[in-house]
Amino acid sequence: MGKPHEVLNKYWGYDSFRPMQEEIIISILEGKDTLALLPTGGGKSLTFQIPSMMTDGITLVVTPLIALMKDQVENLKSRGIRALAVYSGMSSDEIDITIENAINGDYKFLYLSPERLQSEIFRSRVGRMNINFLVVDEAHCISQWGHDFRPDYLKIKEIRHLAGIKTTVALTATATDKVVSEIVKELELDNPNIIKSSFRRDNLSYIVRESEDKNGQLIKIARGVNGSGIVYVRERKRAEELAQFLEAQGLNAQAYHAGMSSSVRSAKQDDWKNGNCRIIVATNAFGMGIDKSDVRFVCHFDPPESVEAYFQEAGRAGRDGNKSFAVLLWNRSDIGRLRKILATTFPSPDYIRDVYQKLFIYYGIAYGAGKDQVMKFNLTDFAMKSKLHALSAYYALKYIEKEGYFEITDEIDNPSKVKFIVNRDELYHIQLKNTSMDAFIKTLLRLYTGMFSNLVPIDEEYIARLTRNSKAAITSSLIRLSGMGIATYMPSVRSPLLILKTERLDDKNLYISPVRYQMHRGSFEDKIESIIGYFSGNLICRSQFLLSYFGEKDSAECGVCDVCIEKKRENARAVYDNSIEKRLIEILLDGPKSLSEISLDIEDETRSYIELLREMIDRGGVEQKGELYHIVTR
């Protein structure tokens, strides 16, 4: 189908590519294994979407971000491009139908979460798909040295061989040289074309401020920089409190975090994108897939736990190429907090084993049982009933996840679903006998298709608006249908999911590798010390520090960060002081002078000449006798 530029214009409406995009696209079209490193906002998705549109077959996209997966599928559909997704929380019927559509339907993209690659329903049929490219998004997740290791990524290469996929594309925004090497090794990329865009951002000024009054600093930033901004905080509660504080100061701000419902988060995100909200105060739940080019500042109120996280989040400022600011606020307590996180994040192996067993007890699962089960998970309830500290239990569970025994997803919004469990003829007779339900059933059948064969996602609020009813009335009618044995009704739920990958093991068979434990702990400690080094140091250009971390060792100073600006000031002061000193020597060579006489002959509004005279006395070039200053002649 045409040329890359023609496809870009037809489906996305752009006339030109961003830097490096076309080079990556050509590499993929030539059938080369390709590893692309593009900074946040570099347009990674287009680099594989356009080659797929130009090639027969369907592209398999592996990504761990379910929310982003859903957004990309909806975005493609809005452009008239057929796309599918398989992720945790879908029923077996839904997955079965989706995979069959990927095999037999005219679809261009199938997005999958990594754990779904290992399911038998997928592995048994992937060989029947006409796959043109395998795309591994967030490829740094394959590296045990990376900041977001996912064990399922290590098995992606099995799918490549199983389906006979010839071309693999790996994409990431943040990867050190060590991580790049591991991506190539673990994906078994064949002589890959590694395309790495410079991470340098000339329009972005990195500023670090040490302050005990972070609130005051934030107000200065918000009032001093025009345009929209993002403020990152560590905790949900702080996001709420800080947004309220900014509002009280007359600044248009809203909070955003994962504890809010999907509809609330979407509304806040839309308000911010559309300019109805100027500042969003958020946890790191905000930002993935956000494409707002005119963000003028990103402020980290709390330092993150790694340079990778900081660089990715800070990089959301200034994507339009205009002057923007990435500001990090810190004080000494932040260093202690970050180092304390290390101890919390890596509880002892014995504690990890104890939490593992208590999790199965919580669900009532016996030894040797539980494999492949998917269940809703509530951390607070689990910790309370198991008599565990919630935060310590959370990190123990996350470590078990790294070992590959199970997975806990982020909170997922699962919409309400309905399926008629009677056939059309039976339903018709029921409608004749139940005139009160007749109109409601007709509405459902008019608004949604496929309800006799599938669980179909529905929206009670949408139905309520169309029928001029309350949402409660619609829900009541659906519950009544279910109670009458006419339909299956699954109300919407919002919850993390626990996916068990192995049966419950006893303590002797639950292996926590001491070598891997120390490796993970050491790697995390290095990351914490690196981010502390970034914000607590003031000698190295901020941009140089960041670029060096990601392997760009010979970059020039940016000239616009706080370190570079201070150097310029110091140099300017030195030049100015030299000129004042020369003038002082000229004045005193005419003979001894008092301070009042010197002040008449010198132009120095800062009165720095007085300090310079003292320095010249200390150096022995000038001496003071009474009220007069003399040049020392030898």
C-alpha positions as CSV (number, residue, x, y, z in Angstrom):
1,M,0.0,0.0,0.0
2,G,1.7,3.1,-1.3
3,K,4.8,4.7,0.4
4,P,5.3,5.4,4.1
5,H,4.5,9.1,3.6
6,E,1.3,8.3,1.8
7,V,0.2,5.9,4.6
8,L,1.1,8.5,7.2
9,N,-1.0,11.2,5.6
10,K,-3.9,8.9,4.7
11,Y,-4.5,7.4,8.2
12,W,-2.8,9.9,10.6
13,G,-3.1,13.2,8.6
14,Y,0.6,14.1,9.0
15,D,2.8,15.4,6.2
16,S,6.2,14.5,7.7
17,F,7.8,12.1,10.1
18,R,9.5,12.9,13.4
19,P,13.3,12.3,13.7
20,M,14.3,8.6,13.2
21,Q,10.8,7.4,12.5
22,E,11.3,6.9,8.8
23,E,14.7,5.2,9.3
24,I,13.0,2.6,11.7
25,I,10.1,2.1,9.2
26,I,12.5,1.4,6.3
27,S,14.5,-1.1,8.5
28,I,11.3,-3.0,9.4
29,L,10.0,-3.0,5.8
30,E,13.4,-4.5,4.7
31,G,12.7,-7.4,7.0
32,K,15.5,-6.6,9.5
33,D,15.2,-7.4,13.2
34,T,15.1,-3.8,14.6
35,L,15.8,-2.4,18.1
36,A,14.6,1.2,18.3
37,L,15.4,3.5,21.2
38,L,13.3,6.6,21.0
39,P,12.7,9.1,23.8
40,T,9.3,9.6,25.3
41,G,7.1,11.4,22.8
42,G,9.2,10.2,19.9
43,G,6.3,8.4,18.2
44,K,7.3,4.8,18.6
45,S,3.9,3.4,17.7
46,L,3.9,4.8,14.2
47,T,7.2,3.1,13.4
48,F,5.5,-0.4,13.4
49,Q,2.0,0.6,12.6
50,I,2.9,2.1,9.2
51,P,5.0,-1.0,8.0
52,S,2.1,-3.2,9.0
53,M,-0.4,-1.2,6.9
54,M,2.0,-1.7,4.0
55,T,2.4,-5.4,4.4
56,D,0.1,-8.4,4.2
57,G,-0.8,-10.1,7.5
58,I,-1.4,-9.1,11.1
59,T,1.1,-7.5,13.5
60,L,1.5,-9.1,16.9
61,V,2.2,-6.4,19.5
62,V,3.2,-7.4,23.0
63,T,2.9,-4.7,25.7
64,P,2.5,-4.8,29.5
65,L,0.4,-1.7,29.7
66,I,-3.2,-2.7,29.5
67,A,-4.6,0.8,29.6
68,L,-2.3,1.9,26.8
69,M,-3.1,-1.2,24.8
70,K,-6.8,-0.4,25.0
71,D,-6.1,3.3,24.0
72,Q,-4.1,2.2,21.0
73,V,-6.7,-0.2,19.8
74,E,-9.4,2.4,20.1
75,N,-7.2,5.0,18.4
76,L,-6.6,2.6,15.4
77,K,-10.3,1.8,15.2
78,S,-11.1,5.6,15.1
79,R,-8.8,5.8,12.0
80,G,-10.6,2.9,10.2
81,I,-7.9,0.4,11.1
82,R,-9.1,-3.0,12.4
83,A,-7.3,-3.9,15.7
84,L,-7.8,-6.4,18.5
85,A,-6.6,-6.9,22.0
86,V,-6.3,-9.9,24.4
87,Y,-5.5,-9.1,28.1
88,S,-6.2,-10.3,31.6
89,G,-9.8,-9.9,32.7
90,M,-11.4,-11.1,29.4
91,S,-13.5,-14.2,29.6
92,S,-12.4,-17.4,27.8
93,D,-15.2,-16.9,25.2
94,E,-14.0,-13.4,24.5
95,I,-10.4,-14.5,24.1
96,D,-11.5,-17.4,21.9
97,I,-13.5,-15.2,19.5
98,T,-10.7,-12.6,19.4
99,I,-8.0,-15.1,18.4
100,E,-10.3,-16.6,15.8
101,N,-10.8,-13.1,14.4
102,A,-7.1,-12.6,14.3
103,I,-6.8,-15.8,12.3
104,N,-9.7,-15.4,9.9
105,G,-10.7,-11.8,10.0
106,D,-9.3,-8.9,8.1
107,Y,-7.4,-7.4,11.1
108,K,-4.0,-5.6,11.1
109,F,-3.1,-5.6,14.7
110,L,-3.4,-8.0,17.7
111,Y,-2.3,-6.5,21.0
112,L,-1.5,-9.0,23.8
113,S,-0.4,-8.6,27.4
114,P,2.8,-10.8,27.9
115,E,1.2,-13.4,30.2
116,R,-1.4,-14.2,27.5
117,L,1.5,-15.4,25.2
118,Q,1.8,-18.5,27.3
119,S,-1.8,-19.5,27.4
120,E,-2.7,-22.7,25.6
121,I,-5.6,-21.1,23.7
122,F,-3.1,-18.7,22.1
123,R,-0.1,-21.0,21.7
124,S,-2.2,-23.7,20.0
125,R,-3.4,-21.3,17.3
126,V,-0.7,-18.7,16.8
127,G,0.8,-20.8,14.0
128,R,-2.4,-20.3,12.0
129,M,-2.1,-16.5,12.0
130,N,-0.5,-14.8,9.1
131,I,1.9,-12.7,11.2
132,N,4.0,-10.1,9.4
133,F,5.9,-8.6,12.4
134,L,6.3,-9.3,16.1
135,V,6.5,-6.1,18.0
136,V,7.8,-6.0,21.6
137,D,6.9,-2.7,23.2
138,E,8.5,-1.6,26.5
139,A,11.3,-4.0,25.5
140,H,13.4,-3.0,28.6
141,C,11.0,-5.2,30.6
142,I,12.9,-8.3,29.3
143,S,16.1,-7.2,31.1
144,Q,16.6,-8.3,34.7
145,W,18.8,-5.2,34.9
146,G,15.9,-3.0,33.8
147,H,13.7,-1.0,36.1
148,D,10.5,-2.9,35.2
149,F,11.5,-6.6,34.7
150,R,8.6,-8.9,33.6
151,P,9.4,-12.7,33.6
152,D,6.9,-13.4,30.8
153,Y,9.1,-11.3,28.4
154,L,11.7,-14.0,28.6
155,K,9.4,-16.4,26.8
156,I,8.6,-14.1,23.8
157,K,11.3,-15.8,21.7
158,E,9.3,-19.1,22.0
159,I,6.4,-17.5,20.2
160,R,8.7,-16.2,17.5
161,H,9.9,-19.8,16.8
162,L,6.4,-21.3,17.3
163,A,4.8,-19.0,14.7
164,G,7.8,-18.8,12.4
165,I,7.9,-15.0,12.6
166,K,10.8,-13.6,10.5
167,T,11.0,-10.0,11.7
168,T,11.0,-8.8,15.3
169,V,10.8,-5.2,16.4
170,A,11.8,-4.1,19.9
171,L,10.9,-0.6,21.2
172,T,11.8,1.2,24.3
173,A,12.2,4.8,25.5
174,T,14.7,4.1,28.3
175,A,17.6,1.6,28.2
176,T,21.2,1.6,29.3
177,D,23.8,-0.1,27.2
178,K,23.6,-3.1,29.5
179,V,19.9,-3.4,29.0
180,V,20.2,-3.0,25.2
181,S,22.6,-6.0,25.2
182,E,20.2,-8.1,27.2
183,I,17.3,-7.2,24.9
184,V,19.2,-8.4,21.9
185,K,20.3,-11.6,23.7
186,E,16.9,-12.6,25.2
187,L,14.9,-11.9,22.1
188,E,17.5,-13.7,20.0
189,L,17.5,-10.8,17.5
190,D,19.4,-11.7,14.3
191,N,22.1,-9.2,13.5
192,P,19.7,-6.4,14.6
193,N,19.6,-2.9,13.2
194,I,19.9,-0.9,16.4
195,I,18.6,2.6,15.8
196,K,19.1,5.0,18.7
197,S,17.9,8.5,18.7
198,S,19.9,10.9,20.9
199,F,18.1,11.5,24.1
200,R,19.3,15.1,24.1
201,R,16.5,17.7,24.4
202,D,17.8,21.1,23.5
203,N,14.5,22.8,24.3
204,L,14.2,21.3,27.7
205,S,15.8,23.0,30.7
206,Y,16.5,20.6,33.6
207,I,16.3,22.5,36.9
208,V,17.0,21.1,40.4
209,R,16.0,23.0,43.5
210,E,16.9,22.0,47.1
211,S,14.2,23.5,49.4
212,E,12.5,22.8,52.7
213,D,9.5,24.9,51.3
214,K,8.5,22.8,48.3
215,N,5.0,24.3,48.3
216,G,6.5,27.8,47.9
217,Q,8.8,26.6,45.1
218,L,5.9,25.0,43.3
219,I,3.9,28.2,43.4
220,K,6.9,30.1,41.9
221,I,7.2,27.6,39.1
222,A,3.4,27.6,38.3
223,R,3.3,31.4,38.3
224,G,6.6,31.8,36.5
225,V,6.0,29.5,33.6
226,N,3.0,30.0,31.3
227,G,1.1,27.1,29.9
228,S,0.1,23.6,31.1
229,G,2.1,21.5,33.5
230,I,2.3,18.1,35.3
231,V,3.3,17.8,39.0
232,Y,4.4,14.3,39.9
233,V,4.1,13.1,43.5
234,R,4.6,9.7,45.1
235,E,1.4,9.2,47.0
236,R,-2.3,9.5,46.1
237,K,-3.1,11.4,49.2
238,R,-0.5,14.0,48.4
239,A,-1.9,14.4,44.9
240,E,-5.2,15.3,46.3
241,E,-3.8,17.7,49.0
242,L,-1.4,19.4,46.6
243,A,-4.1,20.0,44.0
244,Q,-6.3,21.5,46.6
245,F,-3.4,23.7,47.7
246,L,-2.8,25.0,44.2
247,E,-6.5,25.7,43.8
248,A,-6.5,27.7,47.0
249,Q,-3.7,29.8,45.5
250,G,-5.8,30.6,42.5
251,L,-4.2,28.1,40.2
252,N,-6.3,25.8,38.0
253,A,-5.3,22.3,39.1
254,Q,-6.7,18.8,39.5
255,A,-5.5,15.5,41.1
256,Y,-5.1,12.3,39.2
257,H,-4.2,8.8,40.5
258,A,-5.0,5.1,40.0
259,G,-7.5,5.1,42.9
260,M,-10.0,7.0,40.8
261,S,-12.5,5.4,38.6
262,S,-11.8,5.1,34.9
263,S,-14.5,7.6,34.0
264,V,-13.2,10.2,36.5
265,R,-9.6,9.7,35.2
266,S,-10.7,10.0,31.6
267,A,-12.6,13.2,32.4
268,K,-9.6,14.8,34.2
269,Q,-7.3,13.7,31.4
270,D,-9.6,15.3,28.8
271,D,-9.9,18.5,30.8
272,W,-6.2,18.8,31.0
273,K,-5.7,17.9,27.3
274,N,-8.3,20.4,26.2
275,G,-7.0,23.2,28.4
276,N,-9.9,23.3,30.8
277,C,-7.4,22.2,33.5
278,R,-4.0,23.8,33.5
279,I,-2.1,21.7,36.0
280,I,-2.5,18.0,36.7
281,V,-1.1,16.7,40.0
282,A,-0.5,13.0,39.6
283,T,1.2,9.8,40.7
284,N,3.1,7.9,38.1
285,A,-0.2,6.4,36.9
286,F,-0.5,9.5,34.7
287,G,1.4,9.9,31.5
288,M,1.5,6.6,29.6
289,G,0.2,7.3,26.1
290,I,-0.4,11.0,26.8
291,D,0.1,12.9,23.6
292,K,0.0,16.6,24.6
293,S,2.7,18.5,22.9
294,D,2.5,21.9,24.6
295,V,3.3,20.9,28.2
296,R,5.5,23.8,29.4
297,F,6.7,22.3,32.7
298,V,7.0,19.0,34.5
299,C,7.7,19.2,38.2
300,H,8.8,16.3,40.4
301,F,7.6,17.3,43.9
302,D,8.9,13.9,45.1
303,P,12.1,12.5,43.5
304,P,11.3,9.2,41.7
305,E,13.3,5.9,42.4
306,S,15.3,5.8,39.2
307,V,16.9,7.9,36.5
308,E,14.8,5.9,34.0
309,A,11.5,6.9,35.6
310,Y,12.6,10.5,35.9
311,F,13.8,10.9,32.4
312,Q,10.6,9.3,31.0
313,E,8.3,11.5,33.1
314,A,10.3,14.7,32.6
315,G,10.4,14.1,28.9
316,R,6.6,14.7,28.7
317,A,7.4,18.5,28.7
318,G,8.1,20.4,25.5
319,R,7.3,17.8,22.9
320,D,6.4,20.6,20.5
321,G,10.1,21.7,20.5
322,N,9.4,25.0,22.4
323,K,11.2,26.1,25.5
324,S,10.0,24.0,28.5
325,F,11.2,23.1,32.0
326,A,11.7,19.9,34.0
327,V,12.0,20.8,37.6
328,L,12.9,18.4,40.5
329,L,12.4,19.6,44.1
330,W,14.2,17.9,46.9
331,N,15.5,18.2,50.5
332,R,17.6,16.0,52.7
333,S,14.7,14.0,53.9
334,D,14.1,12.7,50.4
335,I,17.5,11.0,50.4
336,G,16.6,9.1,53.6
337,R,13.2,8.2,52.1
338,L,14.7,6.8,49.0
339,R,17.2,4.7,50.8
340,K,14.5,3.5,53.2
341,I,12.5,2.4,50.1
342,L,15.3,0.0,49.3
343,A,14.8,-1.9,52.6
344,T,11.0,-1.9,52.2
345,T,11.1,-3.0,48.5
346,F,13.2,-6.0,49.3
347,P,11.9,-7.8,52.4
348,S,13.7,-10.9,53.5
349,P,13.3,-14.2,51.5
350,D,11.7,-15.8,54.6
351,Y,9.1,-13.0,54.7
352,I,8.5,-13.4,51.0
353,R,7.8,-17.1,51.4
354,D,5.4,-16.4,54.3
355,V,3.4,-14.0,52.2
356,Y,3.3,-16.5,49.3
357,Q,1.7,-19.1,51.5
358,K,-0.7,-16.7,53.1
359,L,-1.9,-15.6,49.7
360,F,-3.0,-19.1,48.9
361,I,-4.6,-19.5,52.3
362,Y,-6.5,-16.3,51.7
363,Y,-8.0,-17.8,48.5
364,G,-8.5,-21.3,50.1
365,I,-6.3,-22.9,47.5
366,A,-4.6,-26.3,48.5
367,Y,-1.1,-27.4,47.7
368,G,-0.8,-28.5,44.1
369,A,-3.8,-26.5,43.0
370,G,-4.5,-23.1,41.5
371,K,-2.5,-23.1,38.3
372,D,-3.9,-20.7,35.6
373,Q,-6.6,-19.3,37.9
374,V,-7.4,-15.6,37.5
375,M,-9.0,-13.9,40.5
376,K,-9.8,-10.4,41.6
377,F,-7.3,-9.1,44.2
378,N,-7.7,-6.6,47.0
379,L,-4.4,-5.8,48.7
380,T,-6.0,-4.1,51.7
381,D,-8.4,-6.9,52.4
382,F,-5.6,-9.5,51.9
383,A,-3.2,-7.7,54.3
384,M,-5.9,-7.2,56.9
385,K,-7.1,-10.8,57.0
386,S,-3.6,-12.1,56.8
387,K,-2.4,-9.7,59.6
388,L,0.3,-8.2,57.3
389,H,1.5,-4.7,56.8
390,A,0.0,-3.7,53.4
391,L,3.1,-2.0,52.0
392,S,5.5,-4.8,53.0
393,A,3.1,-7.4,51.7
394,Y,2.8,-5.5,48.4
395,Y,6.6,-5.6,47.8
396,A,6.8,-9.3,48.8
397,L,4.1,-10.0,46.2
398,K,5.9,-7.9,43.6
399,Y,9.1,-9.9,44.2
400,I,7.3,-13.2,43.8
401,E,6.0,-11.8,40.6
402,K,9.5,-11.2,39.4
403,E,10.3,-14.8,40.1
404,G,7.5,-15.8,37.7
405,Y,5.1,-17.6,40.1
406,F,2.1,-15.3,39.4
407,E,1.2,-11.8,38.1
408,I,-0.8,-9.0,39.7
409,T,-2.1,-6.6,37.1
410,D,-2.7,-2.9,37.6
411,E,-6.3,-2.0,38.4
412,I,-8.4,-2.9,35.3
413,D,-11.8,-1.5,34.4
414,N,-14.0,-4.4,33.3
415,P,-17.2,-3.1,31.8
416,S,-20.6,-4.7,32.5
417,K,-21.5,-7.6,30.2
418,V,-24.7,-9.2,29.1
419,K,-25.4,-12.5,27.2
420,F,-28.9,-14.0,26.5
421,I,-29.0,-17.6,27.6
422,V,-32.2,-18.4,25.8
423,N,-32.6,-18.5,22.0
424,R,-34.4,-16.0,19.9
425,D,-37.7,-17.9,19.8
426,E,-37.7,-18.5,23.6
427,L,-37.0,-14.8,24.1
428,Y,-39.8,-13.8,21.8
429,H,-42.3,-15.8,23.9
430,I,-40.9,-14.3,27.1
431,Q,-41.4,-10.8,25.7
432,L,-45.1,-11.6,24.8
433,K,-45.7,-12.7,28.4
434,N,-43.7,-10.0,30.1
435,T,-44.8,-6.7,28.5
436,S,-43.0,-4.7,31.3
437,M,-39.7,-6.2,30.1
438,D,-40.5,-6.1,26.4
439,A,-39.4,-2.5,25.7
440,F,-36.2,-3.0,27.7
441,I,-35.2,-6.2,25.9
442,K,-35.9,-4.5,22.5
443,T,-33.7,-1.6,23.6
444,L,-30.8,-4.0,24.4
445,L,-31.2,-5.8,21.1
446,R,-31.3,-2.5,19.2
447,L,-28.2,-1.1,20.8
448,Y,-26.0,-4.2,20.9
449,T,-25.4,-7.1,18.6
450,G,-24.0,-10.6,19.3
451,M,-25.8,-11.0,22.7
452,F,-27.0,-14.5,21.9
453,S,-23.5,-15.9,21.3
454,N,-21.2,-13.7,23.4
455,L,-20.9,-11.7,26.6
456,V,-21.3,-8.2,25.2
457,P,-19.9,-5.1,27.0
458,I,-22.6,-2.6,27.7
459,D,-22.8,0.8,29.4
460,E,-25.7,1.3,31.8
461,E,-25.3,5.0,31.9
462,Y,-25.6,5.2,28.1
463,I,-28.7,3.1,28.1
464,A,-30.2,5.2,30.8
465,R,-29.6,8.4,28.8
466,L,-31.2,7.0,25.7
467,T,-34.2,5.7,27.5
468,R,-34.5,8.6,29.9
469,N,-34.2,6.4,32.9
470,S,-31.9,6.3,35.9
471,K,-28.8,4.1,35.9
472,A,-30.3,2.3,39.0
473,A,-33.4,1.5,37.0
474,I,-31.4,0.0,34.1
475,T,-29.3,-2.0,36.6
476,S,-32.4,-3.3,38.3
477,S,-33.9,-4.5,34.9
478,L,-30.6,-6.3,34.1
479,I,-30.6,-8.0,37.5
480,R,-34.3,-9.0,36.9
481,L,-33.4,-10.6,33.5
482,S,-30.6,-12.5,35.3
483,G,-32.9,-13.7,38.0
484,M,-35.5,-14.9,35.5
485,G,-32.9,-17.1,33.8
486,I,-33.1,-15.1,30.6
487,A,-29.6,-13.5,30.5
488,T,-26.3,-13.6,32.2
489,Y,-25.5,-10.1,33.7
490,M,-21.9,-9.4,34.9
491,P,-21.8,-5.9,36.5
492,S,-18.7,-3.8,35.9
493,V,-15.8,-4.2,38.3
494,R,-12.6,-2.3,38.9
495,S,-9.9,-4.4,40.4
496,P,-6.4,-5.7,40.0
497,L,-6.3,-9.3,38.9
498,L,-4.1,-12.1,40.3
499,I,-3.0,-14.6,37.6
500,L,-1.6,-17.8,39.0
501,K,1.1,-19.3,36.7
502,T,1.9,-22.3,38.8
503,E,0.2,-24.5,41.3
504,R,0.6,-23.8,45.0
505,L,4.1,-25.0,46.1
506,D,5.2,-26.0,49.6
507,D,8.1,-24.2,51.2
508,K,10.8,-26.7,50.0
509,N,9.7,-26.3,46.4
510,L,9.2,-22.5,46.5
511,Y,12.6,-21.5,45.2
512,I,13.7,-17.9,45.8
513,S,17.1,-17.6,44.1
514,P,19.6,-16.0,46.5
515,V,21.8,-14.9,43.6
516,R,18.9,-13.3,41.7
517,Y,17.6,-11.7,44.9
518,Q,21.0,-10.0,45.6
519,M,21.2,-9.0,41.9
520,H,17.8,-7.4,41.9
521,R,18.5,-5.7,45.2
522,G,21.9,-4.5,44.1
523,S,20.5,-3.2,40.8
524,F,17.7,-1.3,42.6
525,E,20.2,0.2,45.0
526,D,22.4,1.4,42.1
527,K,19.3,3.1,40.6
528,I,18.4,4.9,43.8
529,E,22.0,6.1,44.3
530,S,22.1,7.3,40.7
531,I,19.0,9.4,41.0
532,I,20.3,10.8,44.4
533,G,23.6,11.6,42.6
534,Y,21.6,13.4,39.9
535,F,19.7,15.8,42.1
536,S,22.2,16.2,45.0
537,G,25.2,17.0,42.8
538,N,25.7,20.5,41.3
539,L,28.9,20.2,39.3
540,I,27.9,18.2,36.2
541,C,25.5,19.6,33.6
542,R,22.1,17.9,34.2
543,S,21.7,17.0,30.6
544,Q,25.2,15.5,30.4
545,F,24.5,13.5,33.5
546,L,21.3,12.0,32.0
547,L,22.8,11.4,28.6
548,S,25.9,9.7,30.1
549,Y,23.6,7.4,32.1
550,F,22.0,6.2,28.9
551,G,25.4,5.7,27.1
552,E,25.9,9.1,25.4
553,K,29.3,9.8,27.0
554,D,30.6,12.8,24.9
555,S,27.7,15.1,24.9
556,A,28.2,18.9,25.2
557,E,26.9,20.9,28.1
558,C,23.3,22.1,27.5
559,G,23.8,25.6,28.7
560,V,20.3,25.9,30.0
561,C,20.1,23.7,33.2
562,D,20.6,25.1,36.7
563,V,24.2,23.9,36.8
564,C,25.1,25.5,33.4
565,I,23.3,28.8,34.3
566,E,25.2,29.0,37.6
567,K,28.5,28.4,35.8
568,K,27.6,31.3,33.4
569,R,26.9,33.5,36.3
570,E,30.2,32.6,37.9
571,N,32.1,33.2,34.7
572,A,30.3,36.5,34.2
573,R,31.2,37.6,37.8
574,A,34.8,36.6,37.2
575,V,35.0,38.7,34.0
576,Y,33.3,41.6,35.8
577,D,35.6,41.3,38.8
578,N,38.7,41.3,36.6
579,S,37.6,44.5,34.9
580,I,36.9,46.1,38.3
581,E,40.3,45.0,39.6
582,K,42.1,46.5,36.6
583,R,40.3,49.8,37.2
584,L,41.2,49.7,40.9
585,I,44.9,49.3,40.0
586,E,44.7,52.2,37.5
587,I,43.1,54.4,40.2
588,L,45.7,53.5,42.9
589,L,48.6,53.9,40.5
590,D,47.8,57.6,40.6
591,G,48.4,57.6,44.3
592,P,46.9,56.5,47.6
593,K,43.1,56.9,47.8
594,S,40.4,56.6,50.4
595,L,37.3,54.6,49.9
596,S,35.2,57.7,49.3
597,E,37.7,58.9,46.6
598,I,37.7,55.4,45.0
599,S,34.0,55.4,44.9
600,L,34.0,58.6,42.9
601,D,36.3,57.2,40.2
602,I,34.7,53.7,39.8
603,E,31.4,52.6,38.3
604,D,30.3,49.6,40.4
605,E,26.7,49.6,41.6
606,T,27.3,46.3,43.4
607,R,30.1,47.8,45.5
608,S,32.0,44.5,44.9
609,Y,35.2,46.7,44.7
610,I,35.3,46.8,48.5
611,E,35.5,43.0,48.7
612,L,38.0,43.0,45.8
613,L,40.2,45.5,47.7
614,R,40.2,43.1,50.7
615,E,41.2,40.2,48.5
616,M,44.0,42.4,46.9
617,I,45.2,43.2,50.4
618,D,45.2,39.5,51.3
619,R,47.2,38.7,48.2
620,G,49.7,41.4,49.0
621,G,49.1,43.6,46.0
622,V,47.5,46.4,48.0
623,E,48.0,47.7,51.6
624,Q,45.9,49.9,53.8
625,K,47.5,52.7,55.9
626,G,44.9,54.4,57.9
627,E,42.1,55.4,55.6
628,L,44.2,55.2,52.5
629,Y,44.9,52.3,50.1
630,H,48.3,52.0,48.4
631,I,49.6,49.8,45.6
632,V,52.4,47.7,46.9
633,T,55.6,48.2,44.9
634,R,58.5,45.8,45.1
